[in-house]
Amino acid sequence: MATQLDVHVSARRCMVLLGVTMVLGLLVAAGLFLPWSPGSVAAHMTDRSATPANELLDDHAWSTAGCFLPGAAIDEVPGLFDFRHACIHHGGCYQGLDREGAPAVIARSRCDEMFRRDLEASCADFYGRSTDRRAQECASAAESYYAVARSFGAPYYAGSGDPS
């Protein structure tokens, strides 16, 4: 049975995640969310999700900046989630590059679906099949990041596929 402290901590985390989602949405709408910048060239495996477990194995044909706001990375909360590799790949896809770094026609909706898969895989890397509160918070954060990308990402999509 949850104690009052557990309920308070859980409610506080939900409020933090909601606040992060709202701030991200506002910053994206204002044009201040910078999901990528030009970077170095190399290759990536196409048949696996981008997770913290395989981030160091891969070079990228695009920025490795991840998801960030001016002056602050927003792709990791130590002990809760690490979405950096997922963010790196989402930025590359939005630039019109496939997972190997080659130019490709990829619809924005497909980029966002791959982002969602990578976010979910990142949570699975962190928590396995656990359904404890921390794993649920990671899943909630992943869904929030995906929702922000779907709701506010269109102006940042520079690929040659369908921008919707």
Wavefront OBJ file of the C-alpha trace (Angstrom):
o trace
v 0.000 0.000 0.000
v 1.319 3.435 -0.959
v 2.196 5.807 1.820
v 1.404 9.496 1.744
v 5.056 10.171 0.904
v 4.925 7.729 -2.059
v 1.803 9.417 -3.390
v 3.381 12.853 -2.950
v 6.610 11.823 -4.725
v 4.677 10.168 -7.558
v 2.439 13.220 -7.984
v 5.495 15.485 -7.986
v 7.158 13.410 -10.725
v 3.983 13.519 -12.814
v 3.882 17.283 -12.439
v 7.552 17.539 -13.459
v 6.930 15.403 -16.568
v 3.849 17.446 -17.427
v 5.838 20.650 -16.937
v 8.674 19.391 -19.153
v 6.149 18.452 -21.842
v 4.487 21.866 -21.689
v 7.811 23.737 -21.743
v 9.035 21.645 -24.672
v 5.836 22.336 -26.547
v 6.051 26.074 -25.947
v 9.729 26.237 -26.889
v 9.170 24.224 -30.049
v 6.263 26.459 -30.985
v 8.443 29.507 -30.355
v 11.231 28.056 -32.496
v 13.670 27.671 -29.601
v 13.842 23.863 -29.491
v 16.911 22.775 -31.420
v 16.671 19.033 -32.159
v 19.887 18.851 -34.196
v 22.787 20.650 -35.797
v 25.305 19.660 -38.498
v 27.714 16.892 -37.468
v 30.212 14.246 -38.542
v 29.774 11.421 -41.069
v 29.754 7.630 -40.532
v 27.308 4.696 -40.503
v 24.697 3.043 -38.275
v 23.012 -0.338 -38.205
v 19.515 -0.149 -39.697
v 17.947 -3.138 -37.965
v 17.995 -2.055 -34.339
v 16.588 0.659 -32.145
v 18.782 3.545 -31.036
v 19.262 2.985 -27.306
v 21.825 3.875 -24.642
v 23.149 0.309 -24.896
v 24.294 0.726 -28.497
v 25.063 4.447 -28.638
v 28.816 4.068 -28.259
v 28.936 1.435 -31.004
v 27.750 3.849 -33.666
v 29.067 6.853 -35.496
v 26.469 9.114 -37.056
v 26.177 11.014 -40.318
v 24.450 13.835 -38.484
v 24.778 15.789 -35.267
v 25.290 13.935 -32.038
v 23.853 16.831 -30.047
v 20.636 14.982 -29.160
v 17.560 16.867 -27.977
v 18.340 20.137 -26.268
v 17.231 23.632 -25.476
v 19.698 26.492 -25.752
v 22.186 25.818 -22.979
v 20.580 22.637 -21.639
v 20.354 19.010 -22.746
v 16.867 17.584 -22.247
v 17.443 14.060 -23.467
v 18.449 12.473 -20.166
v 17.364 12.467 -16.538
v 19.977 10.389 -14.688
v 18.364 7.464 -12.933
v 15.090 7.821 -14.816
v 15.755 7.798 -18.569
v 18.387 8.298 -21.256
v 16.874 9.258 -24.613
v 20.046 10.777 -26.095
v 20.593 8.137 -28.787
v 16.907 8.198 -29.730
v 17.093 12.002 -30.010
v 20.216 11.795 -32.178
v 18.481 9.459 -34.601
v 15.298 11.501 -34.671
v 17.336 14.571 -35.614
v 19.068 12.645 -38.411
v 15.759 11.393 -39.751
v 14.323 14.920 -39.706
v 17.334 15.936 -41.818
v 16.299 13.357 -44.440
v 18.929 10.735 -43.622
v 18.341 7.026 -43.110
v 19.963 5.158 -40.233
v 23.080 4.588 -42.306
v 23.424 8.314 -42.997
v 22.394 8.173 -46.647
v 19.854 10.649 -48.065
v 16.422 9.033 -48.044
v 12.778 9.890 -48.586
v 11.298 9.288 -45.136
v 7.943 10.755 -44.108
v 7.938 12.815 -40.935
v 5.345 10.462 -39.430
v 7.754 7.552 -40.025
v 10.585 9.505 -38.346
v 8.333 10.086 -35.349
v 7.251 6.427 -35.195
v 10.905 5.321 -35.240
v 11.552 7.916 -32.511
v 8.740 6.411 -30.441
v 10.163 2.906 -30.928
v 13.642 4.114 -29.941
v 12.281 5.866 -26.845
v 10.387 2.736 -25.782
v 13.474 0.587 -26.435
v 15.551 2.989 -24.323
v 13.143 2.487 -21.413
v 13.342 -1.288 -21.950
v 17.157 -1.045 -21.830
v 16.921 0.844 -18.546
v 14.179 -1.204 -16.856
v 13.782 -4.486 -18.775
v 10.291 -5.891 -18.362
v 9.760 -4.159 -15.041
v 6.459 -2.410 -14.453
v 7.543 -0.582 -11.309
v 6.918 3.111 -10.826
v 10.251 4.212 -12.343
v 9.653 2.126 -15.470
v 6.189 3.652 -15.788
v 7.658 7.149 -15.418
v 10.152 6.375 -18.184
v 7.338 5.139 -20.426
v 5.344 8.282 -19.637
v 8.319 10.507 -20.464
v 8.831 8.597 -23.728
v 5.214 9.121 -24.702
v 5.510 12.838 -23.841
v 8.599 13.239 -26.049
v 6.802 11.485 -28.901
v 3.702 13.675 -28.411
v 5.808 16.848 -28.523
v 7.524 15.677 -31.725
v 4.169 14.909 -33.372
v 2.518 18.112 -32.195
v 5.296 20.625 -32.748
v 7.993 19.050 -34.929
v 6.704 19.906 -38.416
v 8.630 23.204 -38.762
v 11.879 21.330 -38.067
v 11.371 18.533 -40.571
v 13.784 19.134 -43.465
v 13.450 15.741 -45.164
v 12.014 15.173 -48.626
v 9.169 12.884 -47.521
v 5.627 13.760 -46.493
v 5.970 16.482 -43.817
v 2.671 15.662 -42.051
l 1 2 3 4 5 6 7 8 9 10 11 12 13 14 15 16 17 18 19 20 21 22 23 24 25 26 27 28 29 30 31 32 33 34 35 36 37 38 39 40 41 42 43 44 45 46 47 48 49 50 51 52 53 54 55 56 57 58 59 60 61 62 63 64 65 66 67 68 69 70 71 72 73 74 75 76 77 78 79 80 81 82 83 84 85 86 87 88 89 90 91 92 93 94 95 96 97 98 99 100 101 102 103 104 105 106 107 108 109 110 111 112 113 114 115 116 117 118 119 120 121 122 123 124 125 126 127 128 129 130 131 132 133 134 135 136 137 138 139 140 141 142 143 144 145 146 147 148 149 150 151 152 153 154 155 156 157 158 159 160 161 162 163 164
